[in-house]
Amino acid sequence: MIVGLDPMLIDVDPAVVGIVILKTVVVFGGLLTATAMMIWFERKIVSDLQNRIGPNRAGPFGLLQTVADGVKVMFKEDLLPDAADRKVFTYAPLLSVIPAFLTFAIVPIAGDFSGDKRGLVEIFGHTTRLQLADPPIGILLMLAMSSIAVYGVMLAGWSSGSKYPLIGSVRASAQMVSYEAALGLSVVAVVLVAGTLTTSGIVNSQATWSWNLWVTGIVPFVIFLIAGTAELNRPPFDLVEAEQELVGGYHTEYSGVKFAAYYLAEFMNTITMSAIIVTLFLGGPNGPMLIGPGWLWGLIWFLLKLVVFLYVFVWFRATLPRFRYDQLMDLGWKALIPLSLGWLLLLIALRVGDNEGWNLVLVGAGGIAVLLVGYLLLSLAFRGARRNADLAEVLD
């Protein structure tokens, strides 16, 4: 035995290494291709909603416009502001791109989860899942990556040595911290129902159409969708970039390849967040298994669900006006966090009542009554605080 070498790493089956490399190439290449297509998709849908034509020159239906823009940005000058911190300014974009890819790596993108198949397929004589990784703490990894992504934005604004990017990065930090709690509590509701932290286990628990969309109640889904939109800094939560106020936000001083990295990360994060929503609440690849390979139908259902949520995010961008900053904070702290916490406690009460043999109708009715009373008391408290603040402002 070689000293200092893990025995588990000795005599590794080449087929296993080949499967890992194959899945990495497929997931990474597929995500990059999907990101390019998402840029075209968003530009085309927004133009249709605004009665414009959109990209229509490069390639059929403008499909190659994103490639043309990517080639153009590669040859643009890579600027470095005089007051910038060179190393942080250079490496900050990686903190936005890498978390998006690592989060997508735990998403089951295909597979047959009906019966006892549990999404397993055989490749090169080995049984595996059609996802890059399935760690036992998959959901915790997703939350961790969501938290790390804010560093890419914060460091970009701080290292630029300019006031507008700094203001944008501070806004991003406050916004993501505000909505991270609500997003995490809605995920806890899913984990409570599924009884596992693995993404494959969560998908498997939603077989036979028992999707978490209605098993947990629609409230955690709506909260996750709103908080996820805020985490992505997409409209109507795009105060981080607010062109009318901050020129371009945290990436104002970026150009060339570094700016392209942030642009890429924005759309890659949109795809990743949509895939997470599909996995947590809509059963992932679960769907009717018709004639043909079950894993292929799983991929088809997953992609169809994914496109629906990508359209929803584009629809938000084209229709909703931007929130004021006080409205954004009020929605996060005064509405989403109390509602997500109250709904989680209601689900826990129902689970305890089910284990103890209580009347679930009475437990549910009592829990909803408590939530309504709590909402009324919070509303009165917030209204009184606002009245006192207005009075103090008048007296000053």
Sequence and secondary structure as in RCSB ss.txt:
>XXXX:A:sequence
MIVGLDPMLIDVDPAVVGIVILKTVVVFGGLLTATAMMIWFERKIVSDLQNRIGPNRAGPFGLLQTVADGVKVMF
KEDLLPDAADRKVFTYAPLLSVIPAFLTFAIVPIAGDFSGDKRGLVEIFGHTTRLQLADPPIGILLMLAMSSIAV
YGVMLAGWSSGSKYPLIGSVRASAQMVSYEAALGLSVVAVVLVAGTLTTSGIVNSQATWSWNLWVTGIVPFVIFL
IAGTAELNRPPFDLVEAEQELVGGYHTEYSGVKFAAYYLAEFMNTITMSAIIVTLFLGGPNGPMLIGPGWLWGLI
WFLLKLVVFLYVFVWFRATLPRFRYDQLMDLGWKALIPLSLGWLLLLIALRVGDNEGWNLVLVGAGGIAVLLVGY
LLLSLAFRGARRNADLAEVLD
>XXXX:A:secstr
  TTS GGGTT  HHHHHHHHHHHHHHHHHHHHHHHHHHHHHHHHHHHHTT   S SSSGGGTTHHHHHHHHHHT
S     TTS HHHHHHTTHHHHHHHHHHHTTS  S   STT TTEEEETTEEEESSS   TTHHHHHHHHHHHHH
HHHHHHHHHTT HHHHHHHHHHHHHHHHHHHHHHHHHHHHHHHH  SSHHHHHHHT TT  HHHHS HHHHHHHH
HHHHHHTT TTS TTT HHHHTTGGGTT  HHHHHHHHHHHHHHHHHHHHHHHHHHS TT S   SS HHHHHHH
HHHHHHHHHHHHHHHHHHH     HHHHHHIIIIIIHHHHHHHHHHHHHHHHHHHHT  HHHHHHHHHHHHHHHH
HHHHHHHHHHHHHHHHHHHH 
